[in-house]
């Protein structure tokens, strides 16, 4: 959704969205419409002048100066029409291409603003299909569809008016009369034909356009399936090859492609069996027969008949292109509806109206009766990732989060980054509720290393400086050195300018994690979040990284999700979660002494038994 100058939320509608390019570029839109209407008007004059030229020859029996004047007028108006038609087409194309560019940019920016709840609700295949396909189809509905429909309706209106004017030629109005009670009433034939036929034609055209909607909607959804299958294969090509599943994926893609072919053929069938075409053909046939009868009875001349024939022929040209244009316009409306549904999505997470700027990020972190569920509250999901979590994390402490799968460890980190807001309760830092701090401010001081490392397809230098684009080379190298990544980077062919493959697949797991840690360290965060950040490195590298992280963690709050023995022992506070609930918290020694749950978890960790045996012999605590 967008906001107007008053700050009020403005909901988009499909038509408003489709025509937004005209409101943004009023001068270009006015020029495009003017050129289209003038060129449409010019199409009428050649038929009129041809009729006058024939009448001139029929009357004089020779090529008079007046006849040559009509010929030149036919040439001039025909050339003017072609020139204005091409210029108008260029201006209209410029207008709609600008719309497509802006629409795609606006859509991309809207995705950046929405919270993670939006991305949980809509998967990437739908977003990609909308960004690439639906926006383009809407542009097609504007040009050529809307342009040709507008000029076609204008041509229909002009032709109708000219034919009705024929009814008032001398003698034509008295050609057919109706006697009622001794009174004679003239029958205006062209008027009756057009005024009775046009509403029927437009009604059936509207019904035809509505029949397109479910087909186009299904076609768009099926394109999402095609995008999903393709994306899944490309991203998981190693798994596909490892399980020899190429034939299975081929069949999946073939079935989805076949379904798309059938839907496209159904659209074509609707276009081929266009019932309104019969109505317009009947109207033109009756009108031509009526004009021919008038010529036979010497009420109209041949020139006037040729004029009428030219006008009716132009209507038939409209008749042939109208079904495809209606299909494209109505289909574009369906695509626009899909787009605005995403743009009008109401985010449950909002930015504060009055942000608190003075926040002590070195202060205590308080989780006050925090509960959280993924997805919207009205989606019927009864499962809570966190349940009534209350704990105080002293500022500047090293915290270890431990628990089994689904315990809520990663959720705690996501709430700290304000990727989500708690469903219930609140999180305070230095006494300030995080809801009262903008997401930008939070993420400027909270650095994180995610569990599933994502690196972008760009150089190592750009990946490290991703959160700080103005970082100097010295800062980048220092962050890499602290993360123990400098040595392996120096051994690469192009060093820091080495291009990383998609998702960092050209690097090992440990190398990716070290780059992710460097990316977090270069921000110099006040709060550091590590989600099992040394799980993919060997013992020697882990030792070096721990040594570096010890330096980085000094003087700042750090929260680490871990199953590593040494991390638990060296932490100031260990928090144990189970199924979203707090089980126990305290130092390692205290928990080992007082918490049976922690002792069971600790004993299962690699090296724990040896450590406990050593401690038992010494008679001390681990």
Secondary structure as the mmCIF struct_conf table of DSSP 4:
data_model
#
loop_
_struct_conf.conf_type_id
_struct_conf.id
_struct_conf.beg_label_comp_id
_struct_conf.beg_label_asym_id
_struct_conf.beg_label_seq_id
_struct_conf.end_label_comp_id
_struct_conf.end_label_asym_id
_struct_conf.end_label_seq_id
STRN STRN1 UNK A 2 UNK A 3
TURN_TY1_P TURN_TY1_P1 UNK A 5 UNK A 6
BEND BEND1 UNK A 7 UNK A 7
STRN STRN2 UNK A 9 UNK A 10
HELX_RH_AL_P HELX_RH_AL_P1 UNK A 14 UNK A 18
TURN_TY1_P TURN_TY1_P2 UNK A 19 UNK A 19
HELX_RH_AL_P HELX_RH_AL_P2 UNK A 20 UNK A 24
BEND BEND2 UNK A 25 UNK A 25
HELX_RH_AL_P HELX_RH_AL_P3 UNK A 26 UNK A 60
BEND BEND3 UNK A 61 UNK A 62
HELX_RH_AL_P HELX_RH_AL_P4 UNK A 65 UNK A 113
BEND BEND4 UNK A 114 UNK A 114
HELX_RH_AL_P HELX_RH_AL_P5 UNK A 116 UNK A 121
BEND BEND5 UNK A 122 UNK A 122
HELX_RH_AL_P HELX_RH_AL_P6 UNK A 124 UNK A 129
HELX_RH_PI_P HELX_RH_PI_P1 UNK A 130 UNK A 134
HELX_RH_AL_P HELX_RH_AL_P7 UNK A 135 UNK A 140
HELX_RH_PI_P HELX_RH_PI_P2 UNK A 141 UNK A 146
HELX_RH_AL_P HELX_RH_AL_P8 UNK A 147 UNK A 166
TURN_TY1_P TURN_TY1_P3 UNK A 167 UNK A 168
BEND BEND6 UNK A 169 UNK A 169
TURN_TY1_P TURN_TY1_P4 UNK A 170 UNK A 175
BEND BEND7 UNK A 176 UNK A 176
STRN STRN3 UNK A 177 UNK A 180
TURN_TY1_P TURN_TY1_P5 UNK A 181 UNK A 182
STRN STRN4 UNK A 183 UNK A 186
HELX_RH_AL_P HELX_RH_AL_P9 UNK A 189 UNK A 235
TURN_TY1_P TURN_TY1_P6 UNK A 236 UNK A 236
HELX_RH_AL_P HELX_RH_AL_P10 UNK A 237 UNK A 242
TURN_TY1_P TURN_TY1_P7 UNK A 243 UNK A 244
HELX_RH_AL_P HELX_RH_AL_P11 UNK A 246 UNK A 272
BEND BEND8 UNK A 273 UNK A 273
HELX_RH_AL_P HELX_RH_AL_P12 UNK A 275 UNK A 296
TURN_TY1_P TURN_TY1_P8 UNK A 297 UNK A 298
BEND BEND9 UNK A 299 UNK A 300
HELX_RH_AL_P HELX_RH_AL_P13 UNK A 302 UNK A 343
TURN_TY1_P TURN_TY1_P9 UNK A 344 UNK A 344
BEND BEND10 UNK A 348 UNK A 349
BEND BEND11 UNK A 353 UNK A 354
TURN_TY1_P TURN_TY1_P10 UNK A 361 UNK A 362
BEND BEND12 UNK A 363 UNK A 363
STRN STRN5 UNK A 365 UNK A 372
BEND BEND13 UNK A 374 UNK A 375
TURN_TY1_P TURN_TY1_P11 UNK A 377 UNK A 378
BEND BEND14 UNK A 379 UNK A 379
BEND BEND15 UNK A 385 UNK A 385
STRN STRN6 UNK A 386 UNK A 393
TURN_TY1_P TURN_TY1_P12 UNK A 395 UNK A 396
STRN STRN7 UNK A 398 UNK A 402
BEND BEND16 UNK A 404 UNK A 404
TURN_TY1_P TURN_TY1_P13 UNK A 405 UNK A 406
BEND BEND17 UNK A 407 UNK A 408
HELX_RH_AL_P HELX_RH_AL_P14 UNK A 409 UNK A 416
TURN_TY1_P TURN_TY1_P14 UNK A 417 UNK A 418
BEND BEND18 UNK A 419 UNK A 420
BEND BEND19 UNK A 423 UNK A 423
STRN STRN8 UNK A 424 UNK A 429
TURN_TY1_P TURN_TY1_P15 UNK A 430 UNK A 431
STRN STRN9 UNK A 432 UNK A 433
HELX_RH_3T_P HELX_RH_3T_P1 UNK A 434 UNK A 436
BEND BEND20 UNK A 437 UNK A 437
HELX_RH_AL_P HELX_RH_AL_P15 UNK A 439 UNK A 445
STRN STRN10 UNK A 446 UNK A 449
BEND BEND21 UNK A 451 UNK A 452
BEND BEND22 UNK A 457 UNK A 458
STRN STRN11 UNK A 459 UNK A 459
HELX_RH_AL_P HELX_RH_AL_P16 UNK A 460 UNK A 464
TURN_TY1_P TURN_TY1_P16 UNK A 465 UNK A 467
TURN_TY1_P TURN_TY1_P17 UNK A 469 UNK A 470
HELX_RH_AL_P HELX_RH_AL_P17 UNK A 473 UNK A 482
TURN_TY1_P TURN_TY1_P18 UNK A 483 UNK A 484
HELX_RH_AL_P HELX_RH_AL_P18 UNK A 486 UNK A 490
TURN_TY1_P TURN_TY1_P19 UNK A 491 UNK A 491
BEND BEND23 UNK A 492 UNK A 492
TURN_TY1_P TURN_TY1_P20 UNK A 493 UNK A 494
HELX_RH_3T_P HELX_RH_3T_P2 UNK A 495 UNK A 497
HELX_LH_PP_P HELX_LH_PP_P1 UNK A 498 UNK A 498
STRN STRN12 UNK A 499 UNK A 499
HELX_LH_PP_P HELX_LH_PP_P2 UNK A 500 UNK A 501
HELX_RH_3T_P HELX_RH_3T_P3 UNK A 502 UNK A 504
TURN_TY1_P TURN_TY1_P21 UNK A 505 UNK A 506
BEND BEND24 UNK A 507 UNK A 507
HELX_RH_AL_P HELX_RH_AL_P19 UNK A 509 UNK A 521
TURN_TY1_P TURN_TY1_P22 UNK A 522 UNK A 524
BEND BEND25 UNK A 526 UNK A 526
STRN STRN13 UNK A 527 UNK A 531
BEND BEND26 UNK A 532 UNK A 532
TURN_TY1_P TURN_TY1_P23 UNK A 533 UNK A 536
BEND BEND27 UNK A 537 UNK A 537
HELX_RH_AL_P HELX_RH_AL_P20 UNK A 539 UNK A 553
TURN_TY1_P TURN_TY1_P24 UNK A 554 UNK A 555
BEND BEND28 UNK A 556 UNK A 556
STRN STRN14 UNK A 557 UNK A 561
HELX_RH_AL_P HELX_RH_AL_P21 UNK A 565 UNK A 570
BEND BEND29 UNK A 572 UNK A 572
STRN STRN15 UNK A 573 UNK A 578
TURN_TY1_P TURN_TY1_P25 UNK A 579 UNK A 580
STRN STRN16 UNK A 581 UNK A 586
HELX_RH_AL_P HELX_RH_AL_P22 UNK A 588 UNK A 594
HELX_RH_AL_P HELX_RH_AL_P23 UNK A 596 UNK A 604
BEND BEND30 UNK A 605 UNK A 605
TURN_TY1_P TURN_TY1_P26 UNK A 606 UNK A 607
HELX_RH_AL_P HELX_RH_AL_P24 UNK A 608 UNK A 618
TURN_TY1_P TURN_TY1_P27 UNK A 619 UNK A 619
BEND BEND31 UNK A 620 UNK A 620
#
